[in-house]
Amino acid sequence: MKAEDYSERQVEVDPWQVRLTSYKLGDVYHCKADNVSPGAALARTTGATREEAEQKALDRARQLLSRTRRHDV
């Protein structure tokens, strides 16, 4: 199976930069959200549409990042 409809974009979630990578495999869209700086995966989701998969990933990333504390250096 080959990935189709590949998309990668950066959005801001509160003070964090998040990269959304989405693509279609068969009839299902997959989306991965990671924080840009270290590139650690925050969420991997699926959905019937790109918007649904991306929204689920953003919701999960927002939930995880809201618990993360930032320290001034």
Backbone hydrogen bonds, N-H to C=O, Kabsch-Sander energy under -0.5 kcal/mol:
donor,donor_aa,acceptor,acceptor_aa,energy
4,E,24,K,-2.7
7,S,22,S,-2.8
9,R,20,L,-2.2
11,V,18,V,-2.9
13,V,11,V,-0.5
13,V,16,W,-2.8
14,D,12,E,-0.6
16,W,13,V,-2.3
18,V,11,V,-3.2
19,R,34,D,-3.2
20,L,9,R,-3.3
20,L,18,V,-0.5
21,T,19,R,-0.5
21,T,32,K,-2.5
22,S,7,S,-2.9
22,S,20,L,-0.5
23,Y,30,H,-2.1
24,K,4,E,-3.2
25,L,28,V,-2.8
28,V,25,L,-1.9
29,Y,47,G,-2.7
30,H,23,Y,-3.1
31,C,45,T,-2.5
32,K,21,T,-2.6
33,A,43,A,-2.7
34,D,19,R,-1.9
35,N,40,A,-1.7
36,V,17,Q,-1.5
39,G,35,N,-1.9
42,L,33,A,-3.6
43,A,33,A,-1.7
45,T,31,C,-2.8
47,G,29,Y,-2.0
53,A,49,T,-2.2
54,E,50,R,-2.8
55,Q,51,E,-2.5
56,K,52,E,-2.2
57,A,53,A,-2.0
58,L,54,E,-2.7
59,D,55,Q,-2.5
60,R,56,K,-2.1
61,A,57,A,-2.6
62,R,58,L,-2.8
63,Q,59,D,-2.0
64,L,60,R,-2.3
65,L,61,A,-2.9
66,S,62,R,-1.7
67,R,63,Q,-0.5
67,R,64,L,-0.9
68,T,65,L,-1.2
